[in-house]
Amino acid sequence: MAKKIAVEYRVYDGPDALAYAAAEHFLEQAQQAVAARGKVRVAVSGGSTPKRTFALLANPREKFLKVMPWQQLELFFVDERTVPPDDMDSNYRMTREAMLDKVPLKPEQVFRIQGELPPEEAAARYESVLRNQFKLEGAEVPRFDVLALGMGDDGHTASIFPHTAGIHELARLVYANQVPQKDTWRVTLTWPVIVEAGEVFFLIGGKDKADPLHRVLQGPYDPETLPSQLIQPKNGKLLLLLDKDAAALLPPPDASGVGRLEIAR
Ligand code: 6PG
């Protein structure tokens, strides 16, 4: 029986408007989670796109620093490169420089993937951190309140790259994924954890994402080639925040900049 996913994509003029929309969305989701459950657990992706959003959240001249429920927020990572935390490629370093050093989060509210360790050990340690923080038993899967994803121009998301074993990892919560096309290993949440989140959204910008995004959303289902297609949130909804360049090959949005698709998986 095919599952239907209601896709909503919101299209913004450029990278600044996109970043601002993402910051607003983080704030809105965080406030909702705290109102409902007294805390908010967020998992963020790395790469370059989130930088502008993190900078906005930390900017004292913007509203976010004042109104975000930082005290009730726990910050986790969707994935990490197998490098030390001060390495230029580290997602943690990017997030620390853009945001963590400038917002009132205590160290115990931030859960870093230890990329400096051997990949399998880093994955195992992060999995036990999740089990402890979420008080998981048996086969339970952690449910993040908000989980932000990017997408590579090869259709990968998190560190689940085309034709890698991570596509098929269903048992673990965190996986050490060998990525031969990048001659590296990555540590990543597995897609069953990602789709469990209360709110999963993609944050995608740039011309080079237009074609892969079009194929992910409107092309044949082929997750080996387009792992982003694995992201079918359990709540049946998928939100994408896009800039015009990334949305160029999708059906034009309505007058308010919102487009809707229903995809069957
Ligand atoms: C990473 C990310 C990865 C990222 C995409 C898009 O570790 O790189 O988690 O999944 O979201 O590669 O990256 P850009 O935002 O740099 O295009």
Residues whose N, C-alpha, C, O or C-beta is under 5 A from the ligand:
A	BS01	6PG	S45 G46 G47 S48 T49 P50 D79 L149 G150 M151 G152 T157 A158 S159
